[in-house]
Amino acid sequence: MLQSMRENMKGTIAIIVVGFLAFIMAASLVDLTGTGGYGQNYGEVATVNGDAITDRELQIALAQERQRLQSQFGNNLPAEYLSDERLRAPVLQGLVQRNVLIDKAIDSKMRVSNSELDKIIVQMPEFQSEGKFDPQLFQQRLLAAQHTPTTYRQLLHDEVVGNQLRSALATTAFVTDQELKQVVALSRQTRDFSWVSLPLSDLPEKMTVTDEELQAHYDTNKNGYNTEEKVSVEYIELKISDISKTIDISPEAVQKQYDQEVEQFSSSIEREAAHIMIDGDSDDAEQKITEVQQKLDAGEDFASLANEYSDDFGTKETGGNLGVTTGDAFPAEFETALSNLKQGEVSPPVVVDGATHFIKLVSVKEEEAPAFDESKVRIESELKAIEAEQIFIEKLAELKDLSYNAENLTEVAEQLSLSTNKTGLFTRSGGVEPVLADNRVITASFSDQVLRESFASDVLELAADRAVVVKLLEHEPVRTLTFEEKKEDITAELKLAKAKEQLADKAKELEAALESGESLESLAEQNELTLNSEVAITRDGRNVSPELTEHVFSLSRPVNNAVVNSSLYLANNDYALVSLKTVKDANFDEMTEEEKRGARLSLARSSSSEEYRAWQTLLVDQAEVDISGADNSAIN
């Protein structure tokens, strides 16, 4: 597989990426889900037109969806939202829809070459550092996403051909002039209206309620007057940063580490390289090699020749620049030739993986080792961190052992030379203590293991340098609040209800007057209300509240110049009376050409999206989909 990758990858990809693919593949032999190696026979969770979706694919997709949700919502997302039970069905649905689309794209002769995939990878921003492809970053992102090079390239291939099909469908979308005019007429419609508000203001304070009313309301609704369940816990927090504070590093150890760094530093040389690559598979390779050599001998500019002759699409426009190496970034033949050059020199032709390279040493950087006084604070800090990490690993293992079935955490903490902490009572929404900012701690505190069985929780490894274990101190179960505890709330609730009822009665009087022919203007004057008016307001008008705008645009069109009257409660509990006067549809012919093009494009996109979703549903319906142990109807 590595050899086929070498044959298919040229230029910067061949030089930079292939060198570490073997490492990634080796690392990938350990199943990232912790269930075994790649040789394991993963079971099928579904088949789509005979092609299997494996449990491994599903697990990777689930992990990626959890990562997306945690990235979007942070650690405060309730644990149940990340559970397999909640995510499995929609994630599997997405995999089925994706596979159906890929099958259709391949059947429709959608294709992408290996060279195009290489070009896409090199140009992806997520794999670039300071505007250039970064091999180490590529490696890290690949491993973090639980992909090998093979699975990633296949995923990229599928995404590209799938997007080709989506794009092909999008470009076929069209709208008729009649459709466009109708949509524009409604979407850009304007309305003129007036309204008055009957303010609630301090009306609730003027209302009175009796003890009998309060008691009756409490008796009727007390089943809903419950407290939230609360707990308080004691916990041990194990952190590398705390351990580091207890460690002393001897001056001798600092000096020894410095001496080692100086010894290693002296052999560290950074070389900046550029190249002109001639692909050995091209018909005119020999001719190009000869021409390049002749022009180099004649003193022509290396960067200009790279731009003219190089087959490395990733570097030719930047003078063939490949960045820096300390002797291990490029293949051995390339590194050897580079190390034998002086700054500014260009090598004779060098063959690497079937391609010929003219290599230029752009610059050499060999810095002197920093002085001891400049390094000792950093070295001491690093040595502390190394020792603290080892102690952390040892204490973490002990913490897991000692906290299991422990009567209390105080004795556990004493044995580990740690301290215990206590929280106040908190609900499932969390508390004020910083440790409760992580939802995993809250979930553990309310787990059956801690709450019902009175055991310590499992040790929660919240980060690579931090772990927590909790044990119940106090449990306050759900209870019904007493009448006295709820009396103040009920009083406010009943006063508000009476005030709104009185306001509604007043509004009904005014509505009846409107229906009998009175104008809103005269009613406003008679009742000392403020009359408000809006002219040519649009659906996205910002001059009035969204709820009022939405209500006005829900009213029927006035007939024969007669106004349309209506009323509604506003979010602030005021009551509004509305008179819609005129409705004016937008005139498509009065729009500028740019506005017309934008409206047509927007409608076409909306139409194509709806058509695509309907078409995708049809594809899934027509496909042979078999979900292991599930009802296939759930896939749509």
C-alpha positions in Angstrom: 0.0 0.0 0.0 2.9 2.4 0.8 4.5 1.7 -2.5 1.3 2.4 -4.4 1.0 5.7 -2.5 4.6 6.5 -3.6 3.7 5.8 -7.2 0.6 8.0 -7.1 2.0 10.9 -5.1 4.6 13.3 -6.6 6.0 16.7 -5.7 5.7 18.1 -2.3 3.3 15.4 -1.2 5.8 12.7 -2.2 8.7 14.4 -0.4 7.0 15.5 2.8 4.0 13.1 3.4 5.3 9.7 2.4 8.2 9.9 4.8 5.8 9.6 7.8 2.9 7.6 6.4 4.5 4.4 7.6 4.4 5.8 11.2 0.8 6.7 11.0 -0.1 3.3 9.6 1.8 1.6 12.3 0.1 3.7 15.0 -3.2 2.9 13.4 -2.8 -0.8 13.8 -4.1 -0.3 17.4 -7.8 0.1 17.1 -8.7 3.5 18.4 -11.8 2.3 20.1 -9.7 0.0 22.3 -11.2 -3.3 21.0 -8.3 -4.6 19.0 -6.2 -4.3 15.9 -7.1 -3.6 12.3 -6.9 -7.3 11.6 -10.0 -7.8 13.7 -13.2 -8.7 11.8 -15.5 -5.8 12.6 -19.2 -6.7 12.4 -21.6 -5.1 10.0 -24.3 -2.7 11.4 -25.9 -2.1 8.0 -25.6 -2.8 4.3 -26.4 -0.3 1.5 -26.8 -1.9 -1.9 -24.6 -4.8 -0.8 -21.8 -2.6 0.6 -21.3 -2.9 4.4 -21.2 -0.2 7.0 -19.0 -1.6 9.7 -19.3 -1.1 13.4 -15.9 0.6 13.3 -17.2 3.2 10.8 -20.2 3.8 13.0 -18.0 4.1 16.1 -15.7 6.7 14.3 -18.8 8.6 13.1 -20.2 8.6 16.7 -16.9 9.8 18.1 -16.8 12.6 15.6 -20.3 13.6 16.3 -19.6 13.7 20.1 -16.5 15.8 19.4 -18.6 18.2 17.3 -21.3 18.5 20.0 -18.7 19.0 22.7 -16.9 21.6 20.6 -20.2 23.5 20.1 -21.7 23.2 23.6 -18.7 22.5 25.8 -18.6 20.2 28.9 -21.9 21.5 30.2 -23.8 19.4 27.6 -25.7 16.7 29.6 -24.1 13.2 29.3 -27.3 11.7 27.9 -27.0 13.9 24.8 -23.7 12.2 24.0 -24.9 8.6 24.7 -24.8 5.9 22.0 -28.6 5.4 22.5 -29.3 9.0 21.5 -26.8 9.4 18.7 -26.7 6.0 17.1 -29.9 6.3 15.0 -29.2 9.8 13.5 -25.5 9.0 12.9 -26.3 5.7 11.2 -28.9 7.5 9.2 -26.3 9.9 8.0 -23.9 7.1 7.0 -26.7 5.4 5.0 -27.6 8.6 3.2 -24.0 9.3 2.5 -23.3 5.8 1.1 -26.4 6.0 -1.1 -25.3 9.3 -2.5 -21.7 8.0 -3.2 -23.2 4.9 -5.0 -25.2 7.2 -7.2 -22.3 9.5 -7.8 -20.1 6.6 -8.9 -22.9 5.1 -11.1 -23.2 8.6 -12.7 -19.4 8.4 -13.6 -18.3 11.0 -11.1 -14.5 10.6 -10.6 -11.6 12.3 -8.9 -7.9 11.4 -9.6 -5.3 10.6 -7.0 -3.3 13.7 -8.1 -6.4 15.9 -7.4 -6.8 14.3 -4.0 -3.1 15.1 -3.3 -3.7 18.7 -4.4 -6.7 19.0 -2.2 -4.9 17.6 0.9 -1.9 20.0 0.5 -4.2 23.0 0.1 -6.5 22.3 3.0 -6.2 25.1 5.6 -6.5 22.6 8.5 -3.2 20.9 7.3 -1.3 24.2 6.9 0.9 26.2 9.2 1.9 29.7 8.2 0.3 29.2 4.8 2.2 26.0 4.0 1.4 22.3 4.2 2.6 21.0 7.6 3.3 17.3 7.7 3.2 17.1 11.5 -0.1 18.9 11.7 -1.5 16.5 9.0 -0.4 13.6 11.1 -1.9 15.0 14.3 -5.2 15.8 12.7 -5.4 12.4 11.0 -4.9 10.6 14.3 -7.2 12.9 16.2 -10.0 12.1 13.6 -9.3 8.4 14.0 -8.3 7.9 10.4 -5.5 6.1 8.7 -4.2 7.6 5.4 -6.1 4.9 3.5 -9.4 5.6 5.3 -8.9 9.4 5.1 -8.2 9.4 1.3 -11.2 7.2 0.8 -13.4 9.5 2.8 -12.0 12.5 0.9 -12.6 10.7 -2.4 -16.3 10.0 -1.4 -16.8 13.6 -0.3 -15.5 15.0 -3.5 -17.5 12.8 -5.8 -20.6 13.3 -3.6 -20.1 17.1 -3.9 -19.7 16.7 -7.7 -23.2 15.2 -7.8 -24.7 17.8 -5.5 -23.2 20.6 -7.6 -24.5 19.0 -10.7 -28.0 18.9 -9.3 -27.7 22.5 -8.0 -26.8 23.8 -11.4 -29.9 22.3 -12.9 -32.2 24.3 -10.7 -34.2 27.0 -12.3 -37.3 29.2 -11.6 -39.8 30.7 -14.1 -40.4 34.4 -14.3 -43.9 33.9 -13.0 -42.6 32.0 -9.9 -40.0 34.7 -9.3 -42.5 37.6 -9.6 -44.9 35.9 -7.1 -42.2 35.2 -4.6 -40.8 38.7 -4.9 -44.3 40.3 -4.6 -44.9 38.5 -1.2 -41.4 38.5 0.2 -40.9 42.2 -0.4 -44.5 43.2 0.4 -45.0 46.3 2.5 -47.9 47.1 4.9 -49.2 50.3 6.5 -50.8 50.0 10.0 -51.5 51.7 13.3 -51.7 50.4 16.8 -52.2 51.4 20.4 -50.9 49.6 23.5 -52.9 49.1 26.7 -50.0 49.0 29.1 -49.9 46.6 32.0 -47.4 48.8 33.9 -48.1 48.9 37.6 -51.6 47.4 37.3 -50.7 44.1 39.1 -49.7 46.0 42.2 -53.1 47.5 42.5 -54.8 44.1 42.5 -55.8 42.4 45.7 -56.0 38.7 46.5 -57.5 37.0 49.5 -56.0 34.3 51.7 -58.7 32.0 50.5 -57.8 32.5 46.9 -54.1 31.9 47.7 -54.9 28.7 49.5 -57.2 27.4 46.8 -54.6 28.1 44.1 -51.9 26.3 46.2 -54.1 23.3 46.8 -55.0 23.0 43.1 -51.4 23.3 41.8 -49.2 22.0 44.6 -48.2 18.9 42.7 -46.2 21.3 40.5 -44.5 23.1 43.4 -41.6 20.8 43.8 -38.0 21.5 44.7 -35.1 20.3 42.6 -33.1 17.3 43.9 -29.8 18.5 45.5 -26.6 16.8 46.7 -23.4 17.9 48.2 -20.2 15.9 47.8 -16.7 15.6 49.0 -14.1 15.1 46.4 -10.4 14.6 45.8 -8.9 16.5 42.9 -5.5 15.2 41.6 -3.7 17.7 39.4 -0.2 17.7 37.9 0.1 21.5 38.6 -0.5 20.9 42.3 2.1 18.1 42.4 4.7 20.3 40.6 4.5 22.8 43.5 5.8 20.1 45.9 8.8 19.1 43.9 12.3 20.4 44.3 14.9 20.0 41.5 18.5 20.1 42.5 20.9 22.5 40.8 23.0 19.5 39.7 20.0 18.0 37.8 19.4 21.3 36.1 23.1 21.6 35.1 23.1 18.1 33.8 20.0 18.6 31.7 21.5 21.9 30.3 24.7 20.1 29.3 22.7 17.5 27.5 20.7 20.1 25.6 23.9 21.9 24.6 25.4 18.7 23.3 22.3 18.0 21.2 21.8 21.6 20.2 25.3 21.8 18.7 24.5 19.2 16.1 21.2 20.8 15.1 21.3 22.7 11.8 18.3 24.0 9.9 18.5 24.0 6.2 16.0 25.8 4.0 15.5 23.9 0.7 13.9 24.6 -2.7 13.7 22.3 -5.7 12.7 22.0 -9.3 11.0 18.6 -9.8 10.7 16.9 -13.2 8.2 14.0 -13.2 9.9 10.9 -14.6 6.6 9.6 -16.1 6.3 12.6 -18.5 7.3 12.1 -22.1 9.5 15.1 -22.3 11.3 14.5 -18.9 14.8 14.1 -20.4 14.4 17.2 -22.5 13.2 19.3 -19.6 16.1 18.0 -17.4 18.6 19.0 -20.0 17.1 22.4 -20.5 17.0 23.2 -16.8 20.6 22.1 -16.3 21.7 24.3 -19.2 19.8 27.3 -18.0 21.2 26.8 -14.4 24.7 26.6 -15.8 24.0 29.8 -17.7 23.1 31.5 -14.4 19.4 31.9 -14.9 17.2 32.5 -11.8 16.3 29.3 -9.9 12.9 30.6 -8.8 11.9 31.5 -12.4 13.0 28.1 -13.7 11.0 26.4 -10.9 7.9 28.3 -12.0 8.5 27.4 -15.6 9.6 23.8 -15.4 8.7 22.2 -12.0 6.0 19.5 -12.0 5.4 20.2 -8.2 2.2 22.1 -8.3 2.5 22.9 -4.6 5.7 24.8 -4.8 6.4 26.0 -8.3 4.7 29.3 -7.9 6.8 30.1 -4.8 10.1 29.4 -6.4 10.1 25.7 -5.4 10.5 26.5 -1.7 10.0 23.5 0.5 10.6 25.0 3.9 13.3 23.9 6.4 14.6 20.5 7.6 16.9 19.4 10.4 17.8 16.4 8.4 14.8 14.2 8.7 11.9 15.9 6.8 12.8 14.6 3.3 13.8 11.2 1.9 17.5 10.2 2.5 18.7 10.9 -1.0 17.3 14.3 -0.9 18.7 15.1 2.6 22.2 13.8 1.5 22.3 16.0 -1.5 21.1 19.0 0.5 23.7 18.6 3.2 26.5 18.6 0.7 25.6 22.0 -0.7 26.8 25.4 0.4 24.3 28.2 0.8 23.0 29.3 -2.6 24.3 26.3 -4.4 22.2 24.0 -6.6 22.8 20.2 -6.8 23.1 18.1 -9.9 20.0 16.1 -10.8 18.9 13.8 -8.0 16.4 11.0 -8.5 13.9 10.5 -5.7 11.0 8.1 -6.0 11.1 8.2 -9.8 11.2 12.0 -10.1 14.3 14.1 -10.8 15.1 17.0 -8.5 17.4 20.0 -8.8 17.9 21.0 -5.1 18.9 24.4 -3.9 20.2 25.2 -0.4 18.4 28.5 0.2 19.8 29.2 3.7 21.5 27.6 6.7 20.7 28.4 10.3 22.8 27.2 13.1 22.1 29.0 16.4 24.3 29.0 19.4 23.0 27.3 22.5 21.4 29.8 25.0 23.3 30.6 28.1 22.7 28.6 31.3 21.2 31.6 33.1 18.7 32.0 30.2 17.7 28.3 30.4 17.7 27.3 34.1 14.2 28.5 35.0 12.7 26.7 31.9 14.7 23.5 32.5 13.7 23.4 36.2 10.1 23.9 35.2 10.3 21.1 32.6 12.0 18.7 35.0 9.3 19.4 37.6 6.6 18.7 35.0 8.3 15.4 34.0 8.6 14.2 37.6 5.1 15.5 38.5 3.6 13.6 35.5 5.2 10.3 36.8 4.0 10.9 40.3 0.6 11.8 38.8 0.4 8.4 37.0 1.4 6.6 40.2 -1.1 8.4 42.4 -3.8 8.1 39.8 -3.5 4.3 40.0 -3.4 4.4 43.8 -6.5 6.7 43.9 -8.5 4.3 41.7 -7.5 1.4 44.0 -8.0 3.2 47.4 -11.3 5.0 46.5 -13.0 1.8 45.4 -15.4 0.8 48.2 -13.8 3.5 50.5 -15.9 4.5 53.6 -14.8 8.1 53.1 -12.4 10.1 51.0 -10.6 11.7 53.9 -8.6 8.6 54.7 -7.9 8.1 51.0 -6.5 11.6 50.7 -4.3 11.2 53.8 -2.7 8.1 52.4 -1.9 9.9 49.1 -0.8 13.2 50.9 -3.7 15.0 49.2 -6.6 17.0 50.6 -10.4 16.7 50.3 -12.8 19.4 49.3 -16.5 19.8 49.9 -19.2 21.4 47.9 -22.4 23.1 49.0 -25.7 21.7 47.9 -26.2 21.8 44.1 -28.7 20.6 41.6 -28.3 18.8 38.3 -27.7 22.2 36.7 -24.5 22.6 38.7 -23.1 24.7 41.5 -20.7 27.5 42.2 -17.6 25.4 42.8 -15.2 25.4 39.9 -15.1 21.6 39.9 -18.8 21.5 39.0 -18.2 23.4 35.8 -17.5 20.0 34.2 -20.8 18.2 33.6 -19.1 14.8 34.1 -18.6 15.6 37.8 -22.3 16.5 38.1 -23.4 13.4 36.3 -21.3 11.2 38.6 -22.6 13.0 41.7 -26.2 12.1 40.7 -25.3 8.6 39.5 -26.9 5.5 41.2 -23.4 4.5 42.3 -22.9 7.6 44.4 -26.5 8.6 45.2 -28.2 5.3 45.8 -25.4 2.9 46.6 -23.3 5.4 48.6 -20.1 4.4 46.9 -17.4 6.7 45.7 -17.6 7.5 42.0 -15.2 6.0 39.5 -12.1 8.2 39.1 -13.0 10.8 36.5 -10.0 11.6 34.2 -11.2 15.0 33.2 -8.0 15.8 31.3 -4.5 14.4 30.8 -3.3 16.3 33.9 -6.4 16.2 36.1 -8.6 13.6 37.8 -11.5 13.8 40.3 -13.3 11.3 42.5 -16.5 12.2 44.4 -18.5 10.7 47.3 -21.9 11.8 48.6 -22.1 14.0 51.7 -25.7 15.0 51.8 -28.8 14.3 49.7 -31.8 16.5 49.6 -34.6 14.7 47.7 -37.4 16.3 45.8 -40.2 17.6 48.0 -43.3 19.7 47.7 -42.8 23.3 48.8 -45.1 24.4 51.7 -47.8 27.0 51.3 -45.7 29.6 53.2 -42.7 29.0 50.9 -44.8 29.5 47.8 -47.2 32.2 49.1 -45.2 35.2 47.7 -44.9 33.6 44.2 -48.6 32.7 44.1 -49.5 36.2 45.2 -47.6 37.7 42.3 -49.0 35.1 39.9 -52.6 35.8 40.9 -52.2 39.6 40.8 -50.7 39.4 37.3 -53.6 37.2 36.2 -56.2 39.6 37.6 -54.4 42.5 36.0 -54.3 40.8 32.6 -58.0 39.9 32.9 -58.8 43.5 33.6 -56.7 44.7 30.7 -58.4 42.2 28.4 -61.9 43.4 29.5 -60.8 47.0 28.6 -59.4 45.7 25.3 -62.7 44.0 24.5 -64.6 47.2 25.0 -62.3 49.0 22.6 -62.4 46.1 20.0 -66.2 46.3 20.1 -66.0 50.0 19.4 -63.7 49.4 16.5 -66.1 46.8 15.1 -69.0 49.3 15.4 -67.1 51.7 13.1 -65.0 53.8 15.5 -61.5 54.6 14.3 -58.4 53.6 16.2 -57.3 57.3 16.1 -60.5 58.5 17.9 -60.3 55.7 20.5 -56.7 56.5 21.2 -57.7 60.1 21.8 -60.7 59.3 24.0 -58.7 56.9 26.2 -55.5 58.9 26.3 -53.5 56.2 24.6 -50.5 56.8 22.3 -51.2 56.1 18.7 -48.4 54.6 16.7 -48.1 54.2 13.0 -45.8 52.5 10.5 -45.7 53.1 6.8 -44.3 50.6 4.2 -43.0 48.2 6.8 -41.4 45.0 5.5 -41.4 41.5 6.9 -37.9 42.1 8.4 -38.7 45.6 9.7 -36.8 46.6 12.7 -38.9 49.6 13.9 -41.3 47.5 15.9 -41.2 44.2 17.8 -40.9 41.0 15.8 -44.1 39.6 17.3 -46.1 42.7 16.2 -44.6 42.6 12.7 -45.4 38.9 12.4 -48.9 39.4 13.5 -49.5 42.3 11.1 -48.3 40.1 8.2 -50.6 37.3 9.2 -53.7 39.4 8.7 -55.8 39.2 5.6 -55.6 41.8 3.0 -58.0 44.8 3.4 -60.9 44.8 1.0 -62.5 48.0 -0.5 -60.3 50.3 1.5 -61.7 48.9 4.8 -59.2 48.5 7.6 -58.6 45.1 9.2 -58.7 45.2 13.0 -57.0 42.8 15.3 -55.5 42.4 18.8 -52.7 40.5 20.6 -50.8 40.1 23.8 -47.3 41.4 23.6 -44.3 39.7 25.3 -44.3 42.4 28.0 -47.9 41.6 28.8 -49.2 44.8 27.2 -52.3 44.4 25.0 -52.2 45.8 21.5 -55.0 46.9 19.2 -54.0 46.9 15.5 -55.6 48.4 12.4 -54.1 47.2 9.1 -54.7 49.8 6.4 -53.0 49.0 3.2 -51.0 46.1 1.6 -48.7 46.8 -1.3 -47.0 43.9 -3.2 -43.5 44.5 -4.5 -43.2 45.2 -8.3 -40.6 42.9 -9.8 -40.1 45.2 -12.8 -39.1 48.1 -10.5 -36.1 46.2 -9.1 -32.6 46.8 -10.3 -30.9 44.1 -12.4 -28.6 43.2 -9.5 -31.6 42.8 -7.2 -33.4 40.6 -9.8 -30.3 38.4 -10.2 -30.0 38.0 -6.4 -33.6 37.1 -6.0 -33.5 34.6 -8.8 -30.3 33.0 -7.4 -31.8 32.9 -3.9 -35.0 31.2 -5.1 -33.1 28.8 -7.2 -30.9 27.7 -4.3 -33.9 27.3 -2.1 -35.7 25.3 -4.7 -32.6 23.1 -5.4 -32.2 22.4 -1.7 -35.8 21.2 -1.4 -35.5 19.1 -4.5 -32.2 17.6 -3.4 -33.7 16.5 0.0 -36.7 15.0 -1.8 -34.4 13.2 -4.3 -32.1 11.9 -1.5 -35.2 10.5 0.3 -36.2 8.8 -2.9 -32.7 7.3 -3.4 -32.8 5.8 0.1 -36.3 4.4 -0.5 -35.1 2.8 -3.7 -31.8 1.5 -2.2 -31.4 -2.0 -0.7 -30.8 -1.0 2.9 -30.5 -3.5 5.7 -30.0 -2.3 9.3 -28.9 -5.0 11.6 -31.7 -5.6 14.2 -33.5 -2.3 13.3 -36.5 -1.0 11.5 -35.4 0.4 8.2 -38.2 2.9 8.1 -36.2 5.0 10.6 -33.5 5.7 8.1 -35.5 8.4 6.2 
